[in-house]
Amino acid sequence: MGIGTSIFLIAVGAILTFAMDATVGGVDLDVVGWILMAAGALGLVMTTLVWGRRREVVTTTEPVEYRRVEERRDVAPPL
């Protein structure tokens, strides 16, 4: 589940919980909204943890060796 999906679930859950005052036969929309918001929050936390681990910095202790390369154009190549 990505960040966008998690935010979508939180938004739909908030709409069902706080904005709607409708009843569906045998289904409490407030409870469904709270469940969707909880699932979205859990998905957001899990996505953040996965992406946080993916961006770890890798360092090396070996020294880096640089070489300088010069190219001269004023000398003709050997024949």
N, C-alpha and C positions, 0 to 999 in steps of 0.2 A: 504494500500500500504506500503510495507516495504522499508528499506533502499536500498536493492539490486535492486528492481524494479524502484525506483526513480533514482538511478544512471544509470540504463540501459536506461531509457527514456531520461535523459540528454545526454547520449552518442549518442544515435540514432538521437536525435534532432540536436546535433552538427555536426554529419556526414552529415545529410541532408542539413543543412544550409551552412556549410563552405567547405565541401569536394566534394560535388556533383555539377556537372554543367549540369544537365539533365532537360528536360522538359517533363511533362506528360500532356496530353490533358486536359486543363482547371484547372489544379491543380498547384499552385505555391509551389514547394518543400521547398523554403526558409521559407515561412509562416508556413507550416506544421512543419518544424524543430523548429522554434521559439515556436510554440504552445507546442510541445513535451518537449522542454527544460523548459518552464514555468510550465507545469504540473509536471515534475520531480522535479523541485525546490520546488513547493508547497507541493508535497508529502513528500519530504525530511524534510521540516520544520514541517509539521503536524506529521510525524513519530517521529521526535526529541521531539516535545512537549508532545506527548503521552508517550514515553519512559521516559522522564524527570519526569513526574508526578508519574510514576509507581515506581520510585526509591527514594521516599521520606523517610527520616529517622524518625522512630517513637521512641520517648523517653518516659520513665515513670519516675514519681517522687517518687514512692514508694521505700523505701529501700529494698535491696535484703538481705534475711536472708540465711546464709549458715549453714549447720549442718555437723558436723564431725562424721563419722561412722568408728569405729574400729572393726576389726575382729581378734580375737586371735585364733590361731591354736594349741597352746601348752596346752590348757585346754580341757579335754574330755567333750563331751556333757553329760548332765544329763540323767540318765537312768530311 
